[in-house]
């Protein structure tokens, strides 16, 4: 698929994903009044984020060692795990709403900056992840590597900060 077709498709898909999550989060009731059988999903989401971070780190190490097939498997695994996270996240927030942060003291000064950077970067990275994957799958490895240098650290931060947000919100 040529760039002139793929890039607009990526842009529209990114807008749909980010827009749907924004509508869901802004319109979801606080406190989980509709929750039935989804109480375990925040822990599942944290595990999916942690899995994504591990796969991303392994993929980075593997590409540095020129183990292309293993790198590809890790990065496609990270994309798959991140997609599963997205589905699970939407299901949870659709059914349970949002949970307010109740931590007190110094942890509030940590939680909100981590949450805000997590949300902004997660939303902003969608087209970059999709484009990076597209470039690799299309065999455009020079442009893939150039974009991956920026995509990887942000994707890794979003995965790790997602686990941190979960920990502070549900375990603190």
Secondary structure, DSSP 4 states (H G I P E B T S, - for coil): --HHHHHHHHHHHHHHHHHHHHHHHHHSPBT-TT-SS-TTHHHHHHHHHHHHHHHHHHHHHHHHTT-HHHHHHHHHHHHHHHHHHHHHHHHHHHHH-B------THHHHHHHHHHHHHHHHHHHHHHHHHHHHHHHHTT-HHHHHHHHHHHHHHHHHHHHHHHHHHIIIII-
